[in-house]
Amino acid sequence: MIAYVFWHWPSPAVAGAAYEQALLAFHGALANARLPGFQESVVCRVEGAGWLPRQPTAYEDWYLVHDFTALGLVNEGAVAGACRAPHEAVARHAAGGTAGLYGLARGAEDPPTQPCATWLAKPAGMSYERFFAALAAWSDRAGASLWQRQLVLGPTPEFCLLSPAPADLDLPGLAPPLRVTRRLVWPPARL
């Protein structure tokens, strides 16, 4: 499973409720489009994402797809057909954004709706095998998942540990992780 993750924030000239309403209309259209390889999308309001400009409100969209081929199809389909007008409406109100591409490294293939995200980098000199083993106590818990950056498209650390509760990680050489609080806004069935 691959996730295209897009962080964005509304223009100061746009009321937060109007932006969020347009955002949810777009995700509704995307869900109904039945694009090949598209699994679903998840949208969270986020706080503490240090790589974003200081904004009163920022959003994190996760677009889950089967593979890289599906990512291309979703990229095209998200701005065409029934998705075009809703996409244009929310894009018109956005002040900016940044993105990344992540693959599920450990944990269940559940939608990434967890309220806690811990962004971290593998300590220098530590093998990936040892790193994954050290994080297993957290990533293998019920409701948790560990995502690894696939391509460097944005400023985030290489790993994201999503969990129902804040993760207290104690690894030798680990730089202080960045904790981001997430509040689910899409899909409505999971609220």
ZABAPA-90013 format. One line per 3 residues: their letters; for each residue z, y, x of N, C-alpha, C. Coordinates in pm, 1 decimal, padded with zeros to 6 digits. Layout:
<rs>
A = Z,Y,X,Z,Y,X,Z,Y,X ~ ... .
</rs>
This chain:
<rs>
MIA = 00000.0,-00117.0,00083.5,00000.0,00000.0,00000.0,00000.0,00123.6,00088.2 ~ -00078.5,00221.6,00047.4,-00089.3,00348.0,00119.5,-00049.1,00460.0,00023.7 ~ 00016.2,00560.4,00078.1,00053.6,00677.1,-00001.3,00000.8,00803.1,00065.3 .
YVF = -00075.4,00879.5,-00010.6,-00111.2,01014.5,00030.7,-00000.1,01102.0,-00025.4 ~ 00071.6,01173.5,00061.5,00184.0,01256.6,00019.6,00145.2,01402.5,00041.5 ~ 00157.5,01480.5,-00066.4,00115.5,01621.1,-00064.9,00233.1,01708.8,-00106.0 .
WHW = 00270.4,01801.5,-00016.7,00375.4,01898.5,-00045.8,00308.4,02029.8,-00080.2 ~ 00356.4,02096.9,-00183.5,00295.9,02222.4,-00227.5,00399.7,02307.0,-00299.7 ~ 00367.9,02433.7,-00318.2,00460.2,02525.2,-00382.6,00379.9,02629.2,-00458.5 .
PSP = 00439.8,02681.9,-00567.4,00368.3,02778.9,-00650.6,00363.8,02917.3,-00587.8 ~ 00263.7,02991.8,-00627.5,00252.7,03131.4,-00589.5,00369.9,03207.6,-00650.5 ~ 00423.4,03306.1,-00579.5,00533.6,03384.9,-00635.5,00496.5,03454.6,-00766.7 .
AVA = 00367.0,03476.2,-00789.8,00321.5,03543.8,-00911.5,00321.2,03451.7,-01033.8 ~ 00345.2,03321.8,-01012.1,00338.9,03224.5,-01121.3,00479.7,03178.0,-01155.5 ~ 00510.1,03176.5,-01283.2,00640.3,03125.6,-01327.3,00648.9,02977.0,-01295.3 .
GAA = 00766.7,02933.8,-01245.8,00785.3,02793.5,-01208.3,00753.1,02697.1,-01320.8 ~ 00791.0,02730.5,-01443.6,00765.4,02642.0,-01557.6,00615.2,02625.9,-01581.7 ~ 00539.5,02733.8,-01566.3,00394.2,02726.9,-01586.5,00329.0,02639.9,-01479.5 .
YEQ = 00375.0,02654.2,-01356.5,00320.7,02573.4,-01247.1,00350.4,02425.4,-01271.8 ~ 00473.8,02396.9,-01304.9,00512.1,02257.9,-01326.4,00437.9,02198.1,-01446.2 ~ 00417.9,02275.8,-01551.1,00343.2,02226.9,-01667.5,00199.6,02192.8,-01628.0 .
ALL = 00136.1,02278.8,-01549.0,-00000.8,02251.6,-01502.3,-00002.8,02128.9,-01411.3 ~ 00098.9,02115.2,-01326.5,00107.9,01999.9,-01237.1,00118.2,01869.6,-01316.5 ~ 00202.9,01869.1,-01417.5,00220.7,01748.3,-01498.1,00095.9,01717.2,-01580.1 .
AFH = 00024.2,01819.1,-01625.6,-00102.0,01796.0,-01697.7,-00202.8,01727.9,-01604.8 ~ -00207.3,01771.9,-01479.2,-00298.5,01708.1,-01383.8,-00260.6,01561.7,-01360.7 ~ -00132.5,01534.8,-01339.8,-00092.1,01396.1,-01315.0,-00113.6,01308.7,-01438.3 .
GAL = -00101.5,01365.3,-01557.0,-00133.0,01291.8,-01679.0,-00280.5,01256.0,-01685.7 ~ -00366.3,01351.8,-01652.8,-00510.7,01325.9,-01651.3,-00545.4,01221.3,-01546.2 ~ -00481.8,01230.3,-01430.5,-00506.3,01133.2,-01323.6,-00463.3,00992.9,-01366.5 .
ANA = -00350.3,00981.8,-01432.2,-00302.8,00851.0,-01479.5,-00399.3,00791.2,-01581.2 ~ -00458.3,00876.3,-01663.1,-00550.5,00827.6,-01766.9,-00691.4,00802.1,-01714.3 ~ -00722.3,00849.1,-01594.0,-00857.5,00835.7,-01538.5,-00891.6,00693.6,-01496.3 .
RLP = -00790.9,00612.6,-01469.8,-00811.5,00472.1,-01429.5,-00908.0,00460.6,-01310.7 ~ -00877.9,00534.7,-01206.2,-00961.8,00532.6,-01087.0,-00943.8,00401.3,-01011.4 ~ -01051.4,00343.6,-00957.8,-01041.5,00216.2,-00885.0,-00947.8,00227.2,-00764.4 .
GFQ = -00851.9,00134.9,-00754.7,-00760.2,00130.0,-00642.2,-00639.8,00221.1,-00654.0 ~ -00638.6,00307.7,-00756.4,-00525.5,00398.0,-00776.0,-00415.5,00324.3,-00850.9 ~ -00294.2,00324.9,-00795.4,-00182.8,00257.5,-00860.3,-00107.4,00353.3,-00951.3 .
ESV = -00056.6,00461.3,-00895.0,00011.5,00562.5,-00974.4,00049.4,00678.6,-00884.5 ~ 00098.9,00784.5,-00950.4,00148.2,00900.3,-00874.9,00293.0,00925.7,-00913.7 ~ 00364.9,00987.2,-00820.5,00504.2,01025.0,-00839.4,00516.5,01169.0,-00790.9 .
VCR = 00585.6,01252.7,-00868.7,00607.6,01392.0,-00830.6,00757.9,01418.6,-00832.2 ~ 00805.3,01479.5,-00724.0,00946.3,01519.5,-00715.0,00955.3,01665.7,-00675.3 ~ 01055.3,01735.7,-00730.0,01095.1,01865.4,-00678.1,01178.8,01835.9,-00554.8 .
VEG = 01156.3,01906.9,-00446.5,01227.9,01876.4,-00322.4,01304.2,01997.6,-00269.3 ~ 01416.4,01965.9,-00203.5,01496.5,02066.0,-00134.2,01530.9,02012.5,00004.2 ~ 01516.7,02098.1,00104.8,01555.3,02059.0,00239.7,01441.1,02011.7,00327.0 .
AGW = 01318.3,02021.1,00279.7,01203.5,01979.8,00360.6,01174.8,02090.5,00461.8 ~ 01233.0,02077.4,00580.0,01228.7,02180.7,00682.6,01090.6,02218.2,00732.2 ~ 00989.8,02138.2,00707.7,00855.5,02169.4,00753.4,00782.0,02260.3,00654.2 .
LPR = 00843.9,02288.9,00538.4,00780.8,02375.8,00439.8,00834.2,02518.1,00453.4 ~ 00751.4,02617.2,00418.2,00803.8,02753.9,00416.5,00918.3,02762.6,00315.2 ~ 01012.5,02848.8,00341.4,01125.6,02863.3,00248.6,01072.9,02912.9,00114.4 .
QPT = 01087.3,02828.2,00015.2,01040.2,02857.4,-00119.9,01151.0,02825.1,-00218.2 ~ 01156.1,02896.1,-00330.9,01256.1,02859.3,-00430.9,01232.4,02717.9,-00484.7 ~ 01105.9,02679.9,-00497.3,01071.1,02548.2,-00549.5,00952.8,02492.1,-00472.1 .
AYE = 00963.5,02367.0,-00431.3,00851.5,02296.9,-00368.5,00841.7,02159.1,-00432.6 ~ 00723.5,02102.4,-00425.9,00697.4,01972.6,-00487.1,00640.6,01876.3,-00384.2 ~ 00666.6,01748.7,-00407.9,00617.9,01640.1,-00322.6,00548.3,01540.1,-00414.4 .
DWY = 00417.5,01528.3,-00399.9,00338.5,01434.4,-00479.8,00305.5,01312.3,-00394.6 ~ 00332.5,01193.6,-00448.1,00295.4,01068.1,-00382.0,00183.9,01006.0,-00464.5 ~ 00068.3,00981.5,-00401.1,-00045.1,00916.3,-00465.1,-00056.6,00777.7,-00402.4 .
LVH = -00023.2,00676.4,-00479.2,-00022.0,00539.1,-00428.1,-00155.9,00471.9,-00453.8 ~ -00213.5,00417.5,-00347.0,-00343.0,00349.9,-00356.2,-00336.3,00215.9,-00283.5 ~ -00430.9,00129.1,-00315.7,-00432.9,-00004.4,-00255.1,-00469.4,-00001.1,-00107.0 .
DFT = -00568.4,00083.1,-00070.5,-00618.5,00081.7,00066.7,-00694.1,00211.4,00095.5 ~ -00751.2,00220.8,00214.5,-00821.9,00341.5,00253.6,-00947.6,00365.2,00170.3 ~ -01014.7,00260.0,00127.7,-01131.4,00274.6,00040.2,-01090.0,00339.7,-00090.5 .
ALG = -00980.6,00291.9,-00148.1,-00930.6,00349.7,-00273.5,-00892.5,00495.3,-00255.0 ~ -00839.5,00530.5,-00138.7,-00801.5,00669.1,-00111.9,-00924.1,00760.3,-00125.3 ~ -01036.9,00717.3,-00073.5,-01159.3,00795.7,-00085.6,-01204.2,00810.3,-00230.3 .
LVN = -01192.2,00703.2,-00307.3,-01231.0,00707.7,-00448.7,-01138.9,00799.8,-00528.3 ~ -01011.2,00795.1,-00498.8,-00915.6,00883.2,-00567.1,-00939.5,01028.0,-00525.2 ~ -00967.8,01051.1,-00399.5,-00997.0,01185.4,-00350.6,-01112.9,01246.7,-00429.0 .
EGA = -01215.9,01168.4,-00454.3,-01331.2,01217.2,-00530.6,-01298.8,01229.8,-00678.9 ~ -01234.0,01128.4,-00735.5,-01206.9,01126.2,-00878.8,-01103.4,01226.3,-00924.5 ~ -01013.3,01267.5,-00836.1,-00906.5,01360.7,-00873.9,-00957.7,01501.1,-00901.9 .
VAG = -01079.7,01530.6,-00859.9,-01135.4,01664.9,-00880.4,-01263.8,01661.0,-00963.0 ~ -01284.4,01550.9,-01034.5,-01406.3,01534.3,-01113.9,-01371.5,01487.4,-01254.9 ~ -01469.9,01489.6,-01341.4,-01452.2,01437.0,-01476.3,-01334.5,01500.7,-01548.9 .
ACR = -01255.7,01417.1,-01615.4,-01141.3,01465.8,-01694.3,-01030.4,01523.6,-01608.2 ~ -01031.1,01497.1,-01478.1,-00927.6,01550.8,-01387.8,-00961.9,01689.3,-01334.7 ~ -01088.9,01726.5,-01343.4,-01133.6,01850.4,-01279.3,-01059.8,01974.5,-01329.8 .
APH = -01060.3,01999.1,-01458.9,-00997.7,02120.6,-01513.3,-00847.0,02122.6,-01487.3 ~ -00773.4,02011.8,-01511.5,-00629.9,02015.7,-01479.7,-00601.3,02037.4,-01330.5 ~ -00684.1,01978.8,-01243.1,-00666.4,02000.2,-01099.0,-00689.5,02146.9,-01063.4 .
EAV = -00796.4,02204.1,-01116.5,-00826.6,02344.0,-01087.7,-00715.5,02436.0,-01138.1 ~ -00656.7,02403.1,-01252.4,-00550.4,02487.1,-01309.3,-00428.5,02490.8,-01218.1 ~ -00384.1,02376.0,-01169.5,-00265.8,02376.9,-01082.4,-00301.2,02430.8,-00944.2 .
ARH = -00419.0,02400.2,-00893.4,-00459.2,02450.3,-00761.3,-00468.6,02602.5,-00760.2 ~ -00510.5,02659.4,-00870.9,-00523.9,02804.5,-00881.8,-00387.6,02874.5,-00867.1 ~ -00279.9,02805.6,-00905.2,-00145.5,02863.3,-00902.2,-00066.8,02829.1,-00775.9 .
AAG = -00123.7,02748.2,-00687.3,-00051.4,02706.7,-00566.0,-00060.7,02812.8,-00457.7 ~ 00049.9,02833.0,-00387.1,00051.3,02927.2,-00275.4,00010.4,02857.9,-00145.8 ~ 00032.2,02726.7,-00136.7,-00002.6,02654.3,-00015.4,00039.8,02509.8,-00023.9 .
GTA = 00004.6,02434.6,00079.7,00040.3,02293.6,00082.4,00013.4,02231.7,00218.4 ~ 00067.5,02112.4,00235.7,00044.6,02032.0,00355.0,00055.8,01886.5,00313.2 ~ 00005.5,01795.2,00394.3,00001.2,01655.9,00350.5,00018.2,01558.3,00465.9 .
GLY = 00036.0,01433.0,00430.1,00044.9,01323.6,00525.2,00000.3,01194.4,00458.4 ~ -00026.7,01096.0,00539.2,-00070.0,00965.3,00490.8,00026.1,00861.1,00545.4 ~ 00084.7,00780.1,00456.9,00190.3,00686.3,00492.9,00160.2,00547.0,00441.5 .
GLA = 00204.8,00448.2,00516.3,00195.4,00308.5,00474.4,00334.6,00252.1,00457.7 ~ 00350.4,00163.6,00361.8,00479.8,00099.9,00339.8,00507.5,00005.6,00455.7 ~ 00614.5,00031.7,00530.1,00649.7,-00049.7,00646.2,00749.8,-00159.0,00610.8 .
RGA = 00845.5,-00128.3,00522.5,00948.3,-00224.6,00480.2,00994.7,-00185.9,00341.5 ~ 01048.3,-00283.3,00272.0,01103.7,-00258.8,00139.9,01008.2,-00301.8,00030.4 ~ 01054.8,-00284.3,-00090.6,00977.4,-00327.0,-00206.6,00863.2,-00231.1,-00236.0 .
EDP = 00759.3,-00283.6,-00297.6,00645.2,-00201.5,-00336.5,00672.5,-00131.6,-00469.3 ~ 00790.1,-00072.9,-00481.2,00826.1,00002.0,-00601.1,00777.3,00145.1,-00586.7 ~ 00755.9,00213.6,-00697.7,00718.5,00355.5,-00687.5,00827.5,00434.2,-00614.2 .
PTQ = 00789.0,00530.1,-00532.5,00885.4,00606.6,-00451.9,00957.2,00714.7,-00533.1 ~ 01046.6,00672.3,-00621.3,01117.9,00764.4,-00709.5,01261.5,00791.1,-00665.1 ~ 01302.7,00739.5,-00552.0,01440.3,00752.9,-00505.0,01477.7,00900.3,-00485.3 .
PCA = 01604.9,00935.4,-00511.1,01647.2,01075.0,-00498.6,01673.3,01122.5,-00355.4 ~ 01680.2,01030.9,-00259.4,01712.4,01069.0,-00121.4,01600.0,01027.6,-00026.5 ~ 01559.4,01121.1,00057.3,01460.0,01092.5,00160.4,01519.9,01131.9,00294.8 .
TWL = 01514.5,01039.6,00388.9,01561.7,01066.7,00524.4,01440.2,01057.3,00615.9 ~ 01400.3,01169.5,00672.2,01284.4,01175.5,00760.9,01333.8,01164.8,00904.1 ~ 01271.8,01074.5,00980.2,01319.0,01050.8,01116.4,01206.6,01003.8,01207.4 .
AKP = 01233.6,01015.9,01334.6,01139.8,00969.5,01436.8,01204.2,00853.9,01512.6 ~ 01122.7,00761.6,01556.3,01171.2,00650.3,01637.8,01219.7,00706.8,01771.1 ~ 01338.0,00665.3,01815.6,01386.2,00713.6,01945.1,01289.0,00677.2,02058.3 .
AGM = 01271.2,00767.5,02150.6,01182.9,00744.2,02265.2,01228.7,00619.9,02340.8 ~ 01134.4,00537.1,02378.5,01164.1,00416.7,02455.3,01203.7,00296.2,02371.4 ~ 01230.0,00314.8,02245.0,01267.8,00202.3,02157.8,01141.0,00140.3,02100.6 .
SYE = 01131.0,00008.2,02105.2,01013.9,-00058.8,02049.9,01016.6,-00048.1,01897.7 ~ 00899.4,-00059.1,01836.9,00891.9,-00056.9,01690.6,00968.2,-00175.7,01632.4 ~ 00957.0,-00289.9,01696.8,01027.4,-00409.1,01648.8,01178.6,-00384.7,01643.9 .
RFF = 01231.7,-00327.8,01749.8,01376.1,-00299.4,01754.3,01414.8,-00189.6,01654.1 ~ 01329.1,-00090.3,01639.6,01352.7,00017.9,01544.5,01359.0,-00035.7,01401.6 ~ 01260.1,-00117.1,01364.2,01259.4,-00174.4,01229.1,01382.4,-00261.9,01207.0 .
AAL = 01421.0,-00337.9,01307.1,01539.8,-00423.4,01295.1,01665.7,-00337.6,01277.7 ~ 01673.5,-00226.7,01350.5,01790.8,-00139.2,01340.4,01799.6,-00072.0,01204.1 ~ 01686.4,-00045.8,01142.5,01686.0,00019.0,01010.9,01693.1,-00079.8,00895.1 .
AAW = 01682.1,-00208.1,00923.4,01677.8,-00309.3,00816.7,01798.7,-00302.4,00724.3 ~ 01914.9,-00268.2,00778.0,02034.5,-00258.8,00694.0,02015.0,-00156.2,00582.6 ~ 01929.9,-00057.1,00604.7,01901.0,00042.3,00501.2,01771.1,00013.3,00428.3 .
SDR = 01665.5,-00016.2,00501.6,01533.5,-00031.5,00438.5,01523.1,-00156.8,00352.5 ~ 01607.9,-00256.0,00377.9,01600.2,-00379.9,00299.6,01696.2,-00380.0,00181.2 ~ 01765.2,-00270.4,00158.0,01854.5,-00261.5,00042.4,01772.8,-00249.6,-00086.2 .
AGA = 01831.7,-00289.8,-00195.5,01766.0,-00275.2,-00326.0,01737.0,-00127.5,-00350.7 ~ 01616.9,-00100.2,-00393.4,01578.4,00036.6,-00425.8,01539.5,00122.1,-00307.6 ~ 01533.8,00066.2,-00187.4,01497.6,00143.8,-00067.6,01360.4,00102.9,-00016.2 .
SLW = 01298.1,00193.1,00057.4,01170.9,00161.9,00121.8,01154.7,00249.9,00244.8 ~ 01087.7,00196.7,00344.3,01059.7,00268.7,00468.0,00909.0,00287.6,00478.9 ~ 00869.0,00412.5,00495.0,00727.5,00447.4,00503.7,00698.0,00500.6,00643.4 .
QRQ = 00581.6,00461.2,00697.8,00541.1,00503.0,00832.1,00412.4,00583.4,00824.1 ~ 00410.5,00695.0,00895.0,00290.5,00779.1,00898.8,00173.2,00698.4,00953.7 ~ 00059.1,00713.2,00890.1,-00061.5,00642.7,00931.5,-00154.2,00732.1,01013.2 .
LVL = -00161.2,00854.9,00978.3,-00242.4,00953.1,01049.6,-00159.8,01080.7,01060.6 ~ -00178.3,01153.5,01165.5,-00103.9,01278.2,01180.0,-00184.1,01388.5,01110.2 ~ -00143.1,01417.9,00986.5,-00209.7,01521.8,00908.2,-00118.4,01641.2,00884.2 .
GPT = 00008.5,01623.2,00908.7,00102.4,01730.9,00880.8,00220.0,01725.8,00975.8 ~ 00317.4,01810.6,00952.0,00426.8,01830.9,01046.7,00548.8,01740.2,01028.7 ~ 00542.3,01639.4,00946.0,00660.1,01556.6,00920.0,00684.7,01456.1,01032.3 .
PEF = 00808.8,01407.6,01041.8,00836.3,01298.4,01136.1,00759.4,01172.0,01096.7 ~ 00759.8,01073.8,01186.3,00679.6,00953.5,01166.0,00728.7,00864.5,01052.3 ~ 00857.9,00866.6,01021.5,00912.5,00773.8,00922.5,00985.3,00846.2,00810.6 .
CLL = 00979.8,00784.8,00693.2,01054.3,00833.1,00577.3,01125.8,00713.8,00514.6 ~ 01257.1,00721.9,00510.9,01338.4,00620.4,00445.0,01378.0,00676.2,00309.3 ~ 01327.9,00614.8,00203.6,01362.2,00654.0,00067.6,01472.9,00562.2,00019.1 .
SPA = 01575.7,00621.0,-00040.7,01690.9,00541.4,-00082.7,01760.5,00605.0,-00202.0 ~ 01834.4,00521.2,-00278.0,01908.2,00574.1,-00392.5,02025.2,00664.0,-00352.1 ~ 02078.4,00645.9,-00231.5,02191.6,00725.0,-00182.1,02159.7,00771.5,-00040.3 .
PAD = 02222.7,00880.4,00005.8,02196.7,00927.1,00142.3,02223.1,00817.4,00246.0 ~ 02136.1,00809.0,00345.0,02148.1,00707.8,00450.2,02221.0,00766.1,00570.1 ~ 02327.0,00698.1,00612.0,02398.6,00736.0,00733.9,02349.7,00646.2,00846.3 .
LDL = 02254.1,00695.8,00921.0,02191.2,00616.6,01026.0,02260.6,00641.3,01158.4 ~ 02287.3,00532.8,01229.6,02353.7,00542.7,01359.1,02275.2,00458.7,01459.1 ~ 02175.5,00522.6,01520.3,02092.0,00454.3,01619.0,02103.1,00527.0,01752.0 .
PGL = 02112.8,00453.6,01862.7,02117.1,00520.1,01993.2,01989.3,00600.3,02016.9 ~ 02004.9,00723.4,02058.2,01889.5,00807.1,02090.7,01821.3,00869.5,01970.7 ~ 01872.2,00846.9,01849.9,01808.7,00901.0,01729.7,01837.0,01050.5,01718.4 .
APP = 01730.0,01128.2,01710.8,01746.3,01272.0,01686.2,01800.3,01288.3,01544.6 ~ 01871.3,01395.2,01517.7,01925.7,01411.8,01382.6,01815.0,01403.2,01277.5 ~ 01829.4,01312.0,01182.3,01727.1,01300.6,01079.0,01734.0,01419.3,00983.0 .
LRV = 01625.8,01442.1,00914.1,01618.1,01548.8,00815.5,01634.8,01486.1,00677.4 ~ 01733.6,01532.5,00604.0,01759.9,01478.3,00470.5,01701.6,01571.8,00365.5 ~ 01622.1,01514.4,00276.8,01556.8,01589.4,00170.9,01603.9,01533.3,00037.3 .
TRR = 01645.2,01623.6,-00050.9,01686.8,01584.5,-00185.3,01564.5,01591.1,-00276.4 ~ 01547.5,01487.0,-00357.7,01430.4,01476.8,-00444.6,01476.2,01464.4,-00590.3 ~ 01408.4,01534.7,-00678.6,01435.5,01522.5,-00821.8,01304.7,01488.4,-00891.5 .
LVW = 01300.3,01372.1,-00953.4,01179.3,01320.7,-01016.4,01136.2,01407.4,-01134.1 ~ 01006.6,01443.6,-01136.4,00950.6,01514.2,-01250.9,00831.4,01440.2,-01312.4 ~ 00773.2,01343.1,-01241.8,00663.7,01259.5,-01292.1,00674.0,01124.3,-01227.5 .
PPA = 00655.4,01015.9,-01297.3,00614.5,01001.9,-01437.7,00731.2,01014.8,-01535.4 ~ 00701.1,01065.8,-01654.8,00808.2,01087.7,-01752.0,00877.7,00958.8,-01795.4 ~ 00809.8,00846.9,-01790.3,00870.8,00719.8,-01832.3,00984.4,00678.6,-01740.2 .
RL = 00987.7,00730.1,-01618.5,01091.5,00691.6,-01521.5,01206.7,00792.6,-01517.7 ~ 01195.9,00901.1,-01591.4,01300.9,01003.6,-01589.2,01425.7,00956.4,-01659.4 .
</rs>
